[in-house]
Amino acid sequence: MSSKHDILNALKSAAIAPQAMPVIKVAPRIDDLVGQFEASLNTVAGTLHREGGLAKLQAQVDEQIAQGMQIISMLDGIKGNREVTDTAHQLRDIDYAVIPGDLGVAENGAIWVNNKNLGHRVTPFICENLFLVLEAKTIVANMHQAASKLTLDSGEFGTFIAGPSKTADIEQALVVGAHGACSLNVYLV
Amino acid sequence: MSTSTSATHAHKAEIFCKDESRVDWHSKALWMLREKRDRAAGSLPEWEQLRQIGSEMKLHTLTHLGQYLEEFEQNCHKNNIKVHWAKDGAEHNRIVHEILAEHNVKKLVKSKSMLTEECHMNPYLEQRGIEVIDTDLGERIIQLAGQPPSHIVVPAIHLKKEEVGDLFHDKLGTDAGASDPLYLTRAARAHLREQFLSADAAMTGVNMAIADKGAVVVCTNEGNADMGANLPKLQLHSMGIDKIVPNIDSAAVLLRTLARNATGQPITTYSSFYRGPQEGGEMHVIIVDNGRTDMLKDKILAEALKCIRCGGCLNTCPVYRRSGGYSYNYTIPGPIGIAVGSQCDDTNSMPWACTLCGSCSYVCPTKVPLDKIIHHHRRLKAEAGKLPYGKASYMPLVGKFMASETALNCSMSVARMALKILPGSLLKPFSGAWGKYRELPVAPNSSFEAWFKKNRG
């Protein structure tokens, strides 16, 4: 407790006069939100499937299962071949995870995912590839709008996912697929 | 290579500059990031507005820091997050070790955190029998090489792919001579996956701590923070007191500028919000001062705490790009490193690793007045009687000389004459270090004063 006291005490001799909180009011770009979202998703190396919806996704899932892939679906209406495991570590061999996204952000292609829909929190990171499902009507223009809409209750975890995992740590060469999913396909419904 | 404080910035830069092609390559790699940043910033009509809001919001938070830190702690408690306070790096390390020891942790996976570098946490824990695995690819590369980071966002920017290939061949058993970034990255992925799956605890830095929610935000492109924090039951997050923001709306402003200014991406791949531990798990946040409250006592230095560590100022800095991260006598290099680390540099040379061009201040997403702060550090060094390498003896003379019109005019006309009639080889030694990598200037025909009198007077 004494360090807390010392730090708070030291803050009392800060030199700058109190400044007011600015109003955060930035005009959103609201034309063609789906088009903007698709363009942004492309720049972060993700792929948007605008047509076909859940039927197209289920066909894709079935095809992968036929090829022997391990697929976990956290979305009602899409059937994989794996269930939620007892421990997070047992998800280590998952090839594909199907996860519902809560909202999409047009300016950067990010999709908000909440742990209520993940089984284990690590699901969207530990899978080799990721299928996210997004309702077109949930796409907002920018992060300010997203912030006002996202839910994050006490004890929860949520994340904006913008494309597959990537790195450019070796000579600035972009490599898709660092620790998280190596590909991201987004199905619009 | 260590950041020993025995040599001045100029001396260490000279070592880096010995390999001229590497300097060119280093400079170009960073300039590429700067160009990507310009494209990303230019694509948002509201970019300047975001900088302004970011700056004002950080200033507001810094001037109400006590209030927000306490609010943050209370809300963390409601979310079942344990909060610790550390005055300095030593206390931070002690707290971390106590938590890990209590849980009998043998292996800790860590995602990039400049704060734990600042506290020298890795060696502290390793001496106490805990294996620390850096999981950001760049961090892992330099950890395997036994080096500190040379950049705050791209820590292995100074290494070429062939060097990484040799290192991985040696440490991870990749094919000899392999240097393909895709192949090497995949090898690191497999190696680090095993580390994630076998770790007892995870530690991350904090990009933003949200006061009214009691939540921390962690941003990575690789997903290493989330692979780490979401597998073992124990997660730790270290944050400087300056990482607090009032609410999610303010975090959203910074999330719009952070990645755009760092690498030109619209946002990092993963921007994760932790508002409590996973089921059956434990979550700890360690709030660290380590000199920050001292900086807040100085009006000018205080503004350095608006920094969100995007690294944009390093990428644009003409000195950093040509002297490398290891030439600065502080964990954080470049303009922001000078701003926050000059007190720690016992050669007192860091504030002079700067041309005062101001490019860093112009690209900063929260408008940290870096050039002004660096200039202020020079004044502080002078006032403390700590000017580096002889500056203390000759600068007062320079001041007297430049204050005398006669002396200045006389010697300038002598210099102009000398530049015209004497050979460069004879004059160059007089230019000292300045002339080492520069040609002598072409002398103008007359002084500016004479030109002005004739043409405009």
HADDOCK unambig.tbl for C-alpha pairs under 7 A between the chains (distance, minus, plus):
assign (segid A and resid 3 and name CA) (segid B and resid 85 and name CA) 5.88 0.50 0.50
assign (segid A and resid 3 and name CA) (segid B and resid 86 and name CA) 6.00 0.50 0.50
assign (segid A and resid 3 and name CA) (segid B and resid 87 and name CA) 5.75 0.50 0.50
assign (segid A and resid 4 and name CA) (segid B and resid 85 and name CA) 5.35 0.50 0.50
assign (segid A and resid 7 and name CA) (segid B and resid 87 and name CA) 6.73 0.50 0.50
assign (segid A and resid 7 and name CA) (segid B and resid 289 and name CA) 6.90 0.50 0.50
assign (segid A and resid 8 and name CA) (segid B and resid 66 and name CA) 5.52 0.50 0.50
assign (segid A and resid 10 and name CA) (segid B and resid 293 and name CA) 6.05 0.50 0.50
assign (segid A and resid 11 and name CA) (segid B and resid 66 and name CA) 6.44 0.50 0.50
assign (segid A and resid 11 and name CA) (segid B and resid 293 and name CA) 5.88 0.50 0.50
assign (segid A and resid 13 and name CA) (segid B and resid 297 and name CA) 6.08 0.50 0.50
assign (segid A and resid 14 and name CA) (segid B and resid 296 and name CA) 4.96 0.50 0.50
assign (segid A and resid 14 and name CA) (segid B and resid 297 and name CA) 4.50 0.50 0.50
assign (segid A and resid 15 and name CA) (segid B and resid 296 and name CA) 6.15 0.50 0.50
assign (segid A and resid 15 and name CA) (segid B and resid 297 and name CA) 4.81 0.50 0.50
assign (segid A and resid 15 and name CA) (segid B and resid 298 and name CA) 5.76 0.50 0.50
assign (segid A and resid 15 and name CA) (segid B and resid 299 and name CA) 5.18 0.50 0.50
assign (segid A and resid 16 and name CA) (segid B and resid 63 and name CA) 6.56 0.50 0.50
assign (segid A and resid 16 and name CA) (segid B and resid 299 and name CA) 5.52 0.50 0.50
assign (segid A and resid 17 and name CA) (segid B and resid 63 and name CA) 6.79 0.50 0.50
assign (segid A and resid 18 and name CA) (segid B and resid 60 and name CA) 6.62 0.50 0.50
assign (segid A and resid 18 and name CA) (segid B and resid 63 and name CA) 4.95 0.50 0.50
assign (segid A and resid 18 and name CA) (segid B and resid 64 and name CA) 6.93 0.50 0.50
assign (segid A and resid 19 and name CA) (segid B and resid 59 and name CA) 6.33 0.50 0.50
assign (segid A and resid 19 and name CA) (segid B and resid 60 and name CA) 4.68 0.50 0.50
assign (segid A and resid 19 and name CA) (segid B and resid 63 and name CA) 6.40 0.50 0.50
assign (segid A and resid 20 and name CA) (segid B and resid 60 and name CA) 5.57 0.50 0.50
assign (segid A and resid 21 and name CA) (segid B and resid 56 and name CA) 6.79 0.50 0.50
assign (segid A and resid 21 and name CA) (segid B and resid 57 and name CA) 5.66 0.50 0.50
assign (segid A and resid 21 and name CA) (segid B and resid 60 and name CA) 5.41 0.50 0.50
assign (segid A and resid 22 and name CA) (segid B and resid 53 and name CA) 6.25 0.50 0.50
assign (segid A and resid 22 and name CA) (segid B and resid 56 and name CA) 6.12 0.50 0.50
assign (segid A and resid 22 and name CA) (segid B and resid 57 and name CA) 6.03 0.50 0.50
assign (segid A and resid 24 and name CA) (segid B and resid 53 and name CA) 6.88 0.50 0.50
assign (segid A and resid 88 and name CA) (segid B and resid 231 and name CA) 6.21 0.50 0.50
assign (segid A and resid 89 and name CA) (segid B and resid 197 and name CA) 6.40 0.50 0.50
assign (segid A and resid 89 and name CA) (segid B and resid 231 and name CA) 6.61 0.50 0.50
assign (segid A and resid 108 and name CA) (segid B and resid 266 and name CA) 5.06 0.50 0.50
assign (segid A and resid 108 and name CA) (segid B and resid 267 and name CA) 6.18 0.50 0.50
assign (segid A and resid 121 and name CA) (segid B and resid 230 and name CA) 5.84 0.50 0.50
assign (segid A and resid 122 and name CA) (segid B and resid 226 and name CA) 6.95 0.50 0.50
assign (segid A and resid 122 and name CA) (segid B and resid 227 and name CA) 6.29 0.50 0.50
assign (segid A and resid 122 and name CA) (segid B and resid 230 and name CA) 5.17 0.50 0.50
assign (segid A and resid 122 and name CA) (segid B and resid 231 and name CA) 6.54 0.50 0.50
assign (segid A and resid 125 and name CA) (segid B and resid 223 and name CA) 6.57 0.50 0.50
assign (segid A and resid 125 and name CA) (segid B and resid 226 and name CA) 6.95 0.50 0.50
assign (segid A and resid 125 and name CA) (segid B and resid 227 and name CA) 6.05 0.50 0.50
assign (segid A and resid 126 and name CA) (segid B and resid 227 and name CA) 6.73 0.50 0.50
assign (segid A and resid 143 and name CA) (segid B and resid 252 and name CA) 5.52 0.50 0.50
assign (segid A and resid 143 and name CA) (segid B and resid 256 and name CA) 6.94 0.50 0.50
assign (segid A and resid 144 and name CA) (segid B and resid 249 and name CA) 6.25 0.50 0.50
assign (segid A and resid 144 and name CA) (segid B and resid 252 and name CA) 5.87 0.50 0.50
assign (segid A and resid 147 and name CA) (segid B and resid 248 and name CA) 5.99 0.50 0.50
assign (segid A and resid 147 and name CA) (segid B and resid 249 and name CA) 5.66 0.50 0.50
assign (segid A and resid 147 and name CA) (segid B and resid 252 and name CA) 6.27 0.50 0.50
assign (segid A and resid 154 and name CA) (segid B and resid 79 and name CA) 5.21 0.50 0.50
assign (segid A and resid 154 and name CA) (segid B and resid 275 and name CA) 5.92 0.50 0.50
assign (segid A and resid 154 and name CA) (segid B and resid 276 and name CA) 6.62 0.50 0.50
assign (segid A and resid 155 and name CA) (segid B and resid 79 and name CA) 5.26 0.50 0.50
assign (segid A and resid 155 and name CA) (segid B and resid 275 and name CA) 5.07 0.50 0.50
assign (segid A and resid 155 and name CA) (segid B and resid 276 and name CA) 3.91 0.50 0.50
assign (segid A and resid 155 and name CA) (segid B and resid 277 and name CA) 6.35 0.50 0.50
assign (segid A and resid 156 and name CA) (segid B and resid 274 and name CA) 6.59 0.50 0.50
assign (segid A and resid 156 and name CA) (segid B and resid 275 and name CA) 5.15 0.50 0.50
assign (segid A and resid 156 and name CA) (segid B and resid 276 and name CA) 5.77 0.50 0.50
assign (segid A and resid 157 and name CA) (segid B and resid 273 and name CA) 5.72 0.50 0.50
assign (segid A and resid 157 and name CA) (segid B and resid 274 and name CA) 4.79 0.50 0.50
assign (segid A and resid 157 and name CA) (segid B and resid 275 and name CA) 5.83 0.50 0.50
assign (segid A and resid 158 and name CA) (segid B and resid 272 and name CA) 5.89 0.50 0.50
assign (segid A and resid 158 and name CA) (segid B and resid 273 and name CA) 5.25 0.50 0.50
assign (segid A and resid 158 and name CA) (segid B and resid 274 and name CA) 6.80 0.50 0.50
assign (segid A and resid 159 and name CA) (segid B and resid 270 and name CA) 6.47 0.50 0.50
assign (segid A and resid 159 and name CA) (segid B and resid 271 and name CA) 5.49 0.50 0.50
assign (segid A and resid 159 and name CA) (segid B and resid 272 and name CA) 4.06 0.50 0.50
assign (segid A and resid 159 and name CA) (segid B and resid 273 and name CA) 5.84 0.50 0.50
assign (segid A and resid 160 and name CA) (segid B and resid 270 and name CA) 5.63 0.50 0.50
assign (segid A and resid 160 and name CA) (segid B and resid 271 and name CA) 5.07 0.50 0.50
assign (segid A and resid 160 and name CA) (segid B and resid 272 and name CA) 6.29 0.50 0.50
assign (segid A and resid 161 and name CA) (segid B and resid 269 and name CA) 5.54 0.50 0.50
assign (segid A and resid 161 and name CA) (segid B and resid 270 and name CA) 4.93 0.50 0.50
assign (segid A and resid 161 and name CA) (segid B and resid 271 and name CA) 6.86 0.50 0.50
assign (segid A and resid 162 and name CA) (segid B and resid 268 and name CA) 6.92 0.50 0.50
assign (segid A and resid 162 and name CA) (segid B and resid 269 and name CA) 4.47 0.50 0.50
assign (segid A and resid 162 and name CA) (segid B and resid 270 and name CA) 6.42 0.50 0.50
assign (segid A and resid 163 and name CA) (segid B and resid 269 and name CA) 5.91 0.50 0.50
assign (segid A and resid 164 and name CA) (segid B and resid 269 and name CA) 6.98 0.50 0.50
assign (segid A and resid 165 and name CA) (segid B and resid 221 and name CA) 5.96 0.50 0.50
assign (segid A and resid 165 and name CA) (segid B and resid 222 and name CA) 4.86 0.50 0.50
assign (segid A and resid 165 and name CA) (segid B and resid 223 and name CA) 6.16 0.50 0.50
assign (segid A and resid 165 and name CA) (segid B and resid 269 and name CA) 6.37 0.50 0.50
assign (segid A and resid 166 and name CA) (segid B and resid 221 and name CA) 5.60 0.50 0.50
assign (segid A and resid 166 and name CA) (segid B and resid 222 and name CA) 5.10 0.50 0.50
assign (segid A and resid 167 and name CA) (segid B and resid 221 and name CA) 6.32 0.50 0.50
assign (segid A and resid 167 and name CA) (segid B and resid 222 and name CA) 5.84 0.50 0.50
assign (segid A and resid 169 and name CA) (segid B and resid 137 and name CA) 6.29 0.50 0.50
assign (segid A and resid 169 and name CA) (segid B and resid 138 and name CA) 5.03 0.50 0.50
assign (segid A and resid 169 and name CA) (segid B and resid 154 and name CA) 6.12 0.50 0.50
assign (segid A and resid 169 and name CA) (segid B and resid 156 and name CA) 6.51 0.50 0.50
assign (segid A and resid 169 and name CA) (segid B and resid 157 and name CA) 6.98 0.50 0.50
assign (segid A and resid 170 and name CA) (segid B and resid 161 and name CA) 5.91 0.50 0.50
assign (segid A and resid 170 and name CA) (segid B and resid 181 and name CA) 5.90 0.50 0.50
assign (segid A and resid 171 and name CA) (segid B and resid 157 and name CA) 6.47 0.50 0.50
assign (segid A and resid 171 and name CA) (segid B and resid 160 and name CA) 5.94 0.50 0.50
assign (segid A and resid 171 and name CA) (segid B and resid 161 and name CA) 5.88 0.50 0.50
assign (segid A and resid 173 and name CA) (segid B and resid 181 and name CA) 6.64 0.50 0.50
assign (segid A and resid 175 and name CA) (segid B and resid 182 and name CA) 5.81 0.50 0.50
assign (segid A and resid 178 and name CA) (segid B and resid 185 and name CA) 6.68 0.50 0.50
assign (segid A and resid 178 and name CA) (segid B and resid 189 and name CA) 5.84 0.50 0.50
assign (segid A and resid 178 and name CA) (segid B and resid 222 and name CA) 5.19 0.50 0.50
assign (segid A and resid 179 and name CA) (segid B and resid 189 and name CA) 5.67 0.50 0.50
assign (segid A and resid 179 and name CA) (segid B and resid 222 and name CA) 5.56 0.50 0.50
assign (segid A and resid 179 and name CA) (segid B and resid 223 and name CA) 5.74 0.50 0.50
assign (segid A and resid 179 and name CA) (segid B and resid 224 and name CA) 5.90 0.50 0.50
assign (segid A and resid 180 and name CA) (segid B and resid 222 and name CA) 6.34 0.50 0.50
assign (segid A and resid 180 and name CA) (segid B and resid 223 and name CA) 5.27 0.50 0.50
